[in-house]
Amino acid sequence: MKLRIKGNALRVRLTQGEIRTFAATGQVEERTEFPGGTALIYRVMRSDKIDDISVRYNGNLIEFQVPEALAGRWCATDLVTLRAAPALAAGSVEVVLEKDFACLVPREGEDERDHFPHPQAGAGQGRC
């Protein structure tokens, strides 16, 4: 699972295996370890208690919640992207959850065997 943060935009990309785990267990998480024994944990989980995608931050955890029905549709279909913009006191935070595609141009040192096939593969143009 990849997490990209830029300003008030959060983008998470999941591989095929992570989507299977999410479908089977209702959550998938990753952690980044730091010196001193601390870690940043980011988690995507489904919930039957919400109506729209949400995100919360608490201590060392960023948690994305996806409504149960939407999570099921995302995992079982070709739907690639889930997007929401939960409101803040001033403005909003953009949340994007995506299936992770293999790059059109392979990058040295990257293992993309578990990535989704890129829909433009064979077209010879574009990037990740």
C-alpha positions as CSV (number, residue, x, y, z in Angstrom):
1,M,0.0,0.0,0.0
2,K,1.3,3.4,-0.9
3,L,0.4,6.7,0.8
4,R,1.0,10.0,-0.8
5,I,0.4,13.2,1.1
6,K,0.5,16.6,-0.6
7,G,-1.0,19.5,1.3
8,N,-4.6,18.6,2.1
9,A,-4.7,15.7,-0.4
10,L,-4.2,12.1,0.7
11,R,-3.9,9.4,-1.9
12,V,-3.7,5.7,-1.1
13,R,-3.0,3.0,-3.7
14,L,-3.6,-0.7,-3.1
15,T,-2.2,-3.7,-5.0
16,Q,-4.3,-6.7,-6.1
17,G,-3.3,-8.7,-2.9
18,E,-4.2,-5.8,-0.7
19,I,-7.6,-5.4,-2.4
20,R,-8.2,-9.2,-1.8
21,T,-7.2,-8.8,1.9
22,F,-9.5,-5.8,2.2
23,A,-12.4,-7.7,0.6
24,A,-11.8,-10.7,2.9
25,T,-11.1,-9.1,6.2
26,G,-12.4,-5.5,5.9
27,Q,-9.1,-3.8,6.5
28,V,-5.6,-3.5,5.3
29,E,-2.8,-1.5,6.9
30,E,0.8,-0.5,6.4
31,R,3.4,1.0,8.8
32,T,6.5,3.1,8.4
33,E,9.0,2.6,11.2
34,F,11.1,5.5,12.5
35,P,14.2,5.7,14.8
36,G,13.3,5.7,18.4
37,G,10.6,3.0,18.1
38,T,7.8,5.1,16.7
39,A,5.8,4.3,13.6
40,L,3.2,5.9,11.3
41,I,0.4,3.5,10.6
42,Y,-2.1,4.0,7.8
43,R,-5.2,1.8,7.5
44,V,-8.1,1.4,5.1
45,M,-11.1,-0.2,6.6
46,R,-14.7,-0.7,5.7
47,S,-17.6,0.3,8.0
48,D,-21.3,-0.2,8.0
49,K,-21.7,2.9,10.3
50,I,-20.9,5.6,7.7
51,D,-22.4,6.9,4.5
52,D,-19.4,8.4,2.8
53,I,-15.6,7.9,2.8
54,S,-14.0,9.5,5.8
55,V,-10.5,10.0,7.2
56,R,-9.2,10.6,10.7
57,Y,-5.8,11.1,12.2
58,N,-5.1,10.1,15.8
59,G,-1.6,10.0,17.2
60,N,0.4,7.8,14.8
61,L,-2.6,6.5,12.9
62,I,-4.2,7.7,9.7
63,E,-7.4,5.7,9.2
64,F,-9.5,5.8,6.0
65,Q,-13.1,4.4,6.3
66,V,-15.1,3.2,3.4
67,P,-18.9,2.5,3.5
68,E,-19.6,-1.3,3.4
69,A,-21.5,-1.3,0.1
70,L,-19.0,1.0,-1.7
71,A,-16.1,-1.2,-0.4
72,G,-17.8,-4.3,-1.8
73,R,-18.3,-2.7,-5.2
74,W,-14.7,-1.4,-5.3
75,C,-13.3,-4.8,-4.6
76,A,-15.6,-6.8,-6.9
77,T,-15.6,-4.6,-10.0
78,D,-13.3,-2.7,-12.3
79,L,-14.0,0.5,-10.4
80,V,-10.5,2.0,-9.9
81,T,-10.9,5.2,-7.8
82,L,-12.9,6.2,-4.8
83,R,-12.9,9.9,-4.0
84,A,-14.2,12.1,-1.3
85,A,-13.6,15.5,0.2
86,P,-14.5,15.5,3.9
87,A,-15.1,18.9,5.3
88,L,-12.8,20.6,7.7
89,A,-13.4,23.7,9.9
90,A,-12.0,25.7,7.0
91,G,-12.0,23.9,3.6
92,S,-11.7,20.1,3.1
93,V,-9.3,17.3,2.7
94,E,-9.2,15.4,-0.5
95,V,-9.2,11.6,-0.1
96,V,-8.4,9.3,-3.1
97,L,-8.3,5.5,-2.8
98,E,-7.1,3.7,-5.9
99,K,-6.2,0.4,-7.3
100,D,-2.4,0.5,-8.0
101,F,-1.5,0.0,-11.7
102,A,1.8,-1.3,-13.0
103,C,3.8,1.4,-14.7
104,L,3.8,1.6,-18.5
105,V,7.6,2.1,-18.4
106,P,9.2,-0.3,-15.8
107,R,11.4,1.3,-13.2
108,E,14.6,-0.4,-12.1
109,G,14.3,-1.9,-8.7
110,E,10.4,-1.9,-8.6
111,D,8.5,-5.1,-8.1
112,E,5.1,-4.6,-9.7
113,R,4.1,-8.2,-10.0
114,D,1.1,-7.7,-7.7
115,H,0.0,-4.4,-9.3
116,F,-3.1,-4.3,-11.5
117,P,-2.5,-4.4,-15.2
118,H,-2.3,-0.9,-16.6
119,P,-5.4,-0.2,-18.9
120,Q,-3.1,1.5,-21.4
121,A,-0.6,-1.3,-21.5
122,G,0.4,-1.8,-25.1
123,A,-0.4,1.8,-26.1
124,G,3.2,2.7,-25.5
125,Q,2.5,6.0,-23.9
126,G,2.0,7.5,-20.5
127,R,3.4,6.9,-17.0
128,C,2.3,5.4,-13.7
